[in-house]
Amino acid sequence: MAPIKEELRGRQSLVGRLASGEVLLGDGSYVMTLEKRGYTTAGQWTPEAAAEHPAAVEQLGVEFARAGGDITQTFTFWAHDDALPKDCKYTCAEINQAACDIAHRVARDHGTIVAGGVTQTGTFTMGKSLKARVQEELRKALEVLIRNKVELIICEYFRNIVEMEWAIEVALEYGLPVAATMCMGPGGDEAGVGVGECAVRMAKAGALLVGVNCLFDPFTCLEVLGSMKTALDAFELTPYLMAQPLGYRVPDGGSFGWVDLPEFPFSVEPRQITRWEARRWARQAFTLASGTLAVAAASSPTTSELWRRSWRTSRAGCPLPARRAITTSPYIGASRRRASLDMPRRAPWTTGPACSPAPAGPDPLLSAARKSRPPSIRPSSNRPLQP
C-alpha cells in the first residue's frame, strides 16, 4: 500500500485548503488515456471501462495521485444510458458505482479528495428544453455520487450557460462545494454568450469554483481564464478559478475546439504538448490567478507531476528559466543550453588516450542539424502545425 500523503492533505477539507491559498491539482484525461491503452473507444468516450476493466482505471488513478494529484475524480464522464455502446453488458448505474468504488480506493490509499462529475445531459436544446426535465436527469446522475459520499461535485463539459446554471442549482441541493467548468474557447458558449458573462453567471449561481475545460489547449484555456478573471473582478466576485485543459495544441480549433479539427480523433498525436510547455503553462496559470487557481486537471500523470513542481517553485518565488525553443533532439537541446550559458563545449570523444581540443567557431553538427530541419516542424510553437 502506498503511503498516505502529508497529514494536511488527509484531514483538512477542500474548502479549508482553498481558503489557505493552496493550489490543488486534480486528475483527468481518464477517457483519453484509457483509449490510448485500449480500454475505451475513441469518438464515443464513454466510461464503461470502470466496470469492465476496473484494475486499469484504478491504476491510472494511482498514477495521477502518485504524480501529485490532490483530487481523484470518479470516472463517470458522459455516463448516460443512451450513450453507452449497444454491446455494453453494464447499466449506467453499475458503471457509476464501480467508478465511485475505484475513486474511494485510490483516495483511501493516497489521501486524495474524492470528486464526482456530471456532464451536460445531451437532451438540452436552447429554447425548447423543459428545466424540470433536464434537472431530473441531472439528479439521477448525481444520486450515485451522493450515495457514495463524494466531497466535491464537478459540473463539467457544459456547452450552454443556461444548462450550466440549471446544473449548479441542482448540485447545490446536496450541500457540497460545486465546481463548474464550461467547454468553450475565447468565443464563449455555443449560443455566443461571452466568456466573462458565463463566469459571472456561474459564480452568481453559487459555484465555488468556475472555469473552463477540455476542448482547447492549455494556453487557449489560459486566455479564457484571463477573460473570466477580468469579468469577475469587475463584478467583485471571488470564486476560485479552475482549468481542465486539453493536452493537445488547438490554436486553430473552431467553436468546438479539437473536435473541429480534421485530425480528430485518430491523428492528433503530433499536436501533443511537450513537458516543457506543460511546465510553462503551470507557471503562467499561477501568475495569472494570483493565488485563486484552485484545480487544474492534468492531461497525463507526467504533466500532473510537472504542474505540481512548478507551483511549488512559483510559491517559493523562483523565476521560470527563459528558453526560446524546445526541441526533441537531445543534442541540439544540450547545445543550445550550453550556448545560452556561454559554457565551453566539451571536446569530442576520441579513441586515443588524449582528447583533441574543441574546434573554434560554430558547432558544425549543430549547424547541419539546423539546416536540415524541415521548415514545417515547429516543436515549441503554439502556431498550427502544417499538414
C-alpha positions as CSV (number, residue, x, y, z in Angstrom):
1,M,0.0,0.0,0.0
2,A,1.3,3.4,-0.9
3,P,2.0,5.8,2.0
4,I,-0.7,8.3,2.9
5,K,0.3,11.9,1.9
6,E,1.0,14.6,4.4
7,E,-1.4,14.9,7.3
8,L,-2.9,18.2,6.0
9,R,-4.0,16.6,2.8
10,G,-5.7,13.7,4.5
11,R,-7.6,15.7,7.1
12,Q,-8.3,19.3,6.1
13,S,-11.4,19.9,3.9
14,L,-11.4,21.0,0.4
15,V,-12.8,24.4,1.3
16,G,-10.2,24.9,4.1
17,R,-7.3,24.1,1.8
18,L,-8.6,26.5,-0.8
19,A,-9.1,29.2,1.8
20,S,-5.5,28.7,2.9
21,G,-4.2,29.6,-0.6
22,E,-3.2,26.2,-1.6
23,V,-3.3,25.3,-5.3
24,L,-5.0,22.0,-5.8
25,L,-4.2,19.6,-8.6
26,G,-6.8,17.2,-10.0
27,D,-6.6,14.2,-12.1
28,G,-8.2,13.9,-15.5
29,S,-7.9,12.6,-19.1
30,Y,-9.2,9.2,-18.0
31,V,-11.2,8.5,-21.1
32,M,-8.5,9.7,-23.5
33,T,-5.6,8.0,-21.7
34,L,-7.6,4.8,-21.3
35,E,-8.4,4.9,-25.1
36,K,-4.6,5.0,-25.8
37,R,-4.2,2.0,-23.6
38,G,-7.0,0.1,-25.3
39,Y,-9.8,0.3,-22.8
40,T,-12.2,2.9,-24.2
41,T,-13.4,3.8,-27.7
42,A,-12.2,7.0,-29.5
43,G,-15.1,9.2,-30.5
44,Q,-17.5,7.5,-28.1
45,W,-15.7,8.5,-24.9
46,T,-18.0,6.6,-22.5
47,P,-16.8,5.2,-19.1
48,E,-17.9,1.5,-19.3
49,A,-14.2,0.6,-18.6
50,A,-14.9,1.4,-14.9
51,A,-17.0,-1.8,-14.7
52,E,-15.3,-3.8,-17.5
53,H,-11.7,-3.1,-16.5
54,P,-11.6,-1.6,-13.0
55,A,-8.0,-2.5,-12.4
56,A,-6.9,-0.4,-15.4
57,V,-9.0,2.6,-14.3
58,E,-7.7,2.3,-10.7
59,Q,-4.1,2.1,-12.0
60,L,-4.5,5.4,-13.8
61,G,-6.0,7.0,-10.7
62,V,-3.0,5.8,-8.7
63,E,-0.6,7.2,-11.3
64,F,-2.2,10.6,-11.0
65,A,-2.2,10.5,-7.2
66,R,1.5,9.5,-7.1
67,A,2.3,12.3,-9.5
68,G,0.9,14.8,-7.1
69,G,-2.8,14.9,-7.6
70,D,-4.9,16.2,-4.7
71,I,-8.2,15.2,-6.1
72,T,-9.4,11.8,-7.5
73,Q,-12.4,12.2,-9.8
74,T,-15.0,9.4,-10.4
75,F,-14.8,8.1,-13.9
76,T,-18.4,8.9,-14.7
77,F,-17.8,11.2,-17.7
78,W,-20.7,11.1,-20.2
79,A,-22.4,8.3,-18.3
80,H,-25.8,8.3,-20.0
81,D,-27.7,5.1,-20.7
82,D,-28.4,6.2,-24.3
83,A,-24.7,7.0,-24.9
84,L,-23.3,3.6,-23.9
85,P,-22.3,1.1,-26.6
86,K,-25.0,-1.3,-27.7
87,D,-22.9,-4.3,-26.7
88,C,-22.2,-2.9,-23.2
89,K,-23.0,-5.5,-20.5
90,Y,-23.4,-3.0,-17.7
91,T,-26.0,-0.4,-16.9
92,C,-25.2,3.2,-16.3
93,A,-25.9,2.7,-12.6
94,E,-23.4,-0.2,-12.3
95,I,-20.7,1.7,-14.2
96,N,-21.1,4.8,-11.9
97,Q,-21.0,2.6,-8.8
98,A,-17.8,0.9,-10.0
99,A,-16.3,4.3,-10.7
100,C,-17.1,5.5,-7.2
101,D,-15.6,2.4,-5.6
102,I,-12.4,2.9,-7.6
103,A,-12.1,6.6,-6.6
104,H,-12.6,5.8,-2.9
105,R,-9.9,3.1,-3.0
106,V,-7.4,5.5,-4.5
107,A,-8.4,8.2,-2.0
108,R,-8.0,5.8,0.9
109,D,-4.5,4.7,-0.1
110,H,-3.2,8.2,-1.2
111,G,-5.1,10.7,0.9
112,T,-6.8,12.4,-2.1
113,I,-10.2,14.2,-2.1
114,V,-13.0,12.3,-4.0
115,A,-14.8,14.4,-6.6
116,G,-17.8,13.3,-8.6
117,G,-18.5,14.7,-12.1
118,V,-21.7,15.2,-14.1
119,T,-21.8,16.4,-17.7
120,Q,-24.3,18.1,-20.0
121,T,-27.4,16.0,-20.4
122,G,-27.4,15.7,-24.2
123,T,-31.1,16.5,-24.2
124,F,-30.8,20.2,-23.7
125,T,-31.9,22.4,-26.6
126,M,-31.9,26.1,-26.2
127,G,-35.5,27.5,-26.1
128,K,-37.1,24.0,-26.3
129,S,-35.9,22.1,-23.2
130,L,-38.0,21.9,-20.0
131,K,-36.0,22.9,-17.0
132,A,-37.7,20.3,-14.8
133,R,-36.8,17.5,-17.2
134,V,-33.2,18.5,-17.6
135,Q,-32.7,18.9,-13.8
136,E,-34.4,15.5,-13.2
137,E,-31.8,13.8,-15.4
138,L,-29.0,15.6,-13.6
139,R,-30.4,14.5,-10.2
140,K,-30.4,10.9,-11.5
141,A,-26.8,11.2,-12.4
142,L,-25.9,12.8,-9.0
143,E,-27.7,10.1,-6.9
144,V,-25.0,7.6,-7.0
145,L,-22.3,10.2,-6.3
146,I,-24.1,11.5,-3.2
147,R,-24.8,8.0,-2.0
148,N,-21.1,7.3,-2.2
149,K,-20.2,10.5,-0.3
150,V,-18.1,12.4,-2.8
151,E,-16.6,15.6,-1.3
152,L,-16.9,17.8,-4.4
153,I,-19.4,18.0,-7.3
154,I,-17.9,19.0,-10.7
155,C,-20.4,20.2,-13.3
156,E,-18.2,19.8,-16.4
157,Y,-18.3,19.8,-20.2
158,F,-21.4,22.1,-20.4
159,R,-21.7,24.0,-23.7
160,N,-24.5,26.3,-22.7
161,I,-24.6,28.7,-19.8
162,V,-28.3,28.2,-19.2
163,E,-28.0,24.4,-18.8
164,M,-24.9,25.1,-16.6
165,E,-27.0,27.3,-14.3
166,W,-29.6,24.6,-14.0
167,A,-27.0,22.1,-13.1
168,I,-25.4,24.3,-10.4
169,E,-28.8,24.8,-8.9
170,V,-29.4,21.0,-8.7
171,A,-25.8,20.3,-7.4
172,L,-26.2,22.9,-4.6
173,E,-29.2,21.0,-3.2
174,Y,-26.8,18.4,-1.6
175,G,-24.8,20.9,0.5
176,L,-21.5,20.1,-1.1
177,P,-19.0,22.5,-2.8
178,V,-19.7,22.8,-6.5
179,A,-17.2,23.4,-9.3
180,A,-18.4,24.5,-12.7
181,T,-16.4,24.3,-15.9
182,M,-17.6,25.0,-19.4
183,C,-16.1,23.6,-22.6
184,M,-15.6,26.8,-24.6
185,G,-12.9,28.9,-26.1
186,P,-12.4,32.7,-26.3
187,G,-15.6,33.0,-28.4
188,G,-17.9,31.9,-25.5
189,D,-20.5,29.2,-25.2
190,E,-22.5,27.6,-28.0
191,A,-25.1,30.4,-28.0
192,G,-22.4,33.1,-28.3
193,V,-22.6,34.3,-24.6
194,G,-19.3,35.8,-23.8
195,V,-16.7,34.1,-21.6
196,G,-16.8,36.9,-18.9
197,E,-20.6,36.7,-18.7
198,C,-20.5,32.9,-18.3
199,A,-18.1,33.2,-15.5
200,V,-20.2,35.8,-13.7
201,R,-23.3,33.8,-14.1
202,M,-21.7,30.6,-12.8
203,A,-20.4,32.5,-9.8
204,K,-23.8,34.1,-9.1
205,A,-25.5,30.7,-9.4
206,G,-23.4,29.6,-6.5
207,A,-20.4,27.7,-7.8
208,L,-17.4,27.8,-5.5
209,L,-15.1,27.2,-8.5
210,V,-15.6,28.4,-12.0
211,G,-13.5,27.8,-15.1
212,V,-13.0,26.1,-18.4
213,N,-12.4,22.5,-19.6
214,C,-11.1,20.3,-22.2
215,L,-11.9,21.4,-25.7
216,F,-8.9,23.6,-26.1
217,D,-5.2,23.5,-25.3
218,P,-3.7,24.9,-22.1
219,F,-2.7,28.3,-23.5
220,T,-6.1,28.9,-25.0
221,C,-7.7,27.9,-21.7
222,L,-5.4,30.4,-20.0
223,E,-6.7,33.1,-22.3
224,V,-10.2,32.2,-21.3
225,L,-9.4,32.2,-17.6
226,G,-7.9,35.7,-18.0
227,S,-11.1,37.0,-19.5
228,M,-13.1,35.3,-16.7
229,K,-11.0,36.8,-14.1
230,T,-11.3,40.3,-15.5
231,A,-15.1,40.0,-15.5
232,L,-15.3,38.5,-12.0
233,D,-13.1,41.3,-10.7
234,A,-15.3,43.9,-12.3
235,F,-18.4,42.4,-10.5
236,E,-16.4,41.9,-7.3
237,L,-17.0,38.2,-7.3
238,T,-14.3,35.9,-5.8
239,P,-14.8,32.3,-6.8
240,Y,-11.7,30.1,-7.3
241,L,-10.6,29.6,-10.8
242,M,-10.4,26.1,-12.3
243,A,-8.8,24.8,-15.5
244,Q,-9.2,21.4,-17.2
245,P,-7.2,21.9,-20.4
246,L,-6.7,19.6,-23.3
247,G,-3.2,18.1,-23.8
248,Y,-3.1,19.0,-27.5
249,R,-2.4,22.3,-29.2
250,V,-5.6,23.6,-30.7
251,P,-4.9,27.3,-31.7
252,D,-6.8,26.6,-35.0
253,G,-9.8,24.9,-33.5
254,G,-13.3,26.2,-34.2
255,S,-16.0,26.9,-31.6
256,F,-15.9,23.2,-30.7
257,G,-12.1,23.1,-30.2
258,W,-10.3,20.0,-31.1
259,V,-13.5,18.2,-32.2
260,D,-13.5,20.6,-35.2
261,L,-10.0,19.5,-36.3
262,P,-9.7,17.3,-39.4
263,E,-7.3,15.1,-37.3
264,F,-9.9,14.4,-34.7
265,P,-9.9,11.8,-33.1
266,F,-7.3,9.5,-34.6
267,S,-4.5,11.7,-35.8
268,V,-4.0,14.3,-33.1
269,E,-0.7,12.9,-31.6
270,P,1.5,15.4,-33.5
271,R,-0.3,18.2,-31.6
272,Q,0.7,16.8,-28.1
273,I,2.1,19.4,-25.9
274,T,5.6,18.9,-24.6
275,R,6.5,18.5,-20.9
276,W,8.2,21.9,-21.0
277,E,5.0,23.5,-22.4
278,A,3.1,21.9,-19.5
279,R,5.5,23.4,-17.0
280,R,5.4,26.8,-18.7
281,W,1.6,26.8,-18.6
282,A,1.6,25.9,-14.9
283,R,3.8,28.9,-14.1
284,Q,1.7,31.3,-16.2
285,A,-1.5,30.0,-14.7
286,F,-0.2,30.6,-11.2
287,T,0.8,34.1,-12.1
288,L,-2.5,34.9,-13.7
289,A,-4.6,33.5,-10.9
290,S,-2.6,35.2,-8.2
291,G,-3.5,32.6,-5.6
292,T,-7.0,31.9,-6.8
293,L,-6.1,29.0,-9.1
294,A,-7.8,26.1,-7.4
295,V,-7.8,23.0,-9.5
296,A,-6.2,22.0,-12.8
297,A,-6.9,18.6,-14.3
298,A,-3.8,17.1,-15.8
299,S,-3.7,15.6,-19.3
300,S,-1.4,12.8,-18.1
301,P,0.4,11.8,-14.9
302,T,3.6,13.3,-16.4
303,T,2.0,16.8,-16.8
304,S,0.5,16.4,-13.3
305,E,3.9,16.0,-11.7
306,L,5.3,18.9,-13.7
307,W,2.5,21.2,-12.7
308,R,2.9,20.3,-9.1
309,R,6.6,21.0,-9.1
310,S,6.1,24.3,-11.0
311,W,3.5,25.6,-8.5
312,R,5.8,24.7,-5.6
313,T,8.7,26.7,-7.1
314,S,6.3,29.5,-8.0
315,R,5.1,29.8,-4.4
316,A,8.8,29.9,-3.4
317,G,9.4,32.8,-5.7
318,C,11.7,31.0,-8.1
319,P,11.5,32.5,-11.6
320,L,10.8,30.4,-14.7
321,P,14.0,30.0,-16.7
322,A,13.8,31.7,-20.0
323,R,14.1,29.4,-23.0
324,R,13.5,30.4,-26.6
325,A,12.7,27.0,-28.1
326,I,12.1,23.3,-27.4
327,T,13.5,20.6,-29.5
328,T,13.1,16.8,-29.5
329,S,16.7,16.4,-30.3
330,P,18.8,15.9,-27.1
331,Y,22.0,17.0,-28.9
332,I,20.5,20.3,-30.3
333,G,18.8,21.0,-26.9
334,A,22.0,20.5,-25.0
335,S,24.0,22.6,-27.4
336,R,21.5,25.5,-27.1
337,R,21.7,25.3,-23.4
338,R,25.5,25.4,-23.4
339,A,25.4,28.3,-25.9
340,S,22.9,30.3,-23.8
341,L,25.1,29.9,-20.7
342,D,28.3,30.7,-22.6
343,M,29.6,27.3,-21.4
344,P,32.6,25.9,-23.3
345,R,31.8,22.9,-25.4
346,R,33.3,19.6,-24.3
347,A,36.0,18.3,-26.6
348,P,34.8,15.5,-28.9
349,W,35.4,11.9,-27.9
350,T,38.4,10.1,-29.4
351,T,39.8,6.6,-29.4
352,G,43.2,7.7,-28.2
353,P,44.4,8.5,-24.7
354,A,44.0,12.2,-25.1
355,C,41.2,14.4,-26.4
356,S,41.6,16.9,-29.2
357,P,40.7,20.5,-28.4
358,A,37.2,21.7,-29.2
359,P,37.0,23.3,-32.7
360,A,36.7,27.1,-32.8
361,G,33.6,28.7,-34.2
362,P,30.1,27.3,-34.7
363,D,29.4,23.7,-34.0
364,P,29.3,22.0,-37.4
365,L,26.9,19.3,-36.3
366,L,24.5,21.8,-34.8
367,S,24.6,24.0,-37.9
368,A,24.0,21.0,-40.2
369,A,21.1,19.9,-38.0
370,R,19.5,23.3,-38.1
371,K,19.8,23.5,-41.9
372,S,18.4,20.0,-42.5
373,R,15.3,20.5,-40.2
374,P,12.1,20.7,-42.3
375,P,10.6,24.2,-42.1
376,S,7.2,22.8,-41.3
377,I,8.3,21.4,-37.9
378,R,7.8,23.8,-35.1
379,P,8.1,21.7,-31.9
380,S,7.8,24.6,-29.5
381,S,5.4,26.8,-31.3
382,N,1.7,27.3,-30.4
383,R,1.0,28.0,-34.0
384,P,-0.8,25.5,-36.2
385,L,1.2,22.5,-37.4
386,Q,1.4,22.3,-41.1
387,P,-0.1,19.1,-42.6
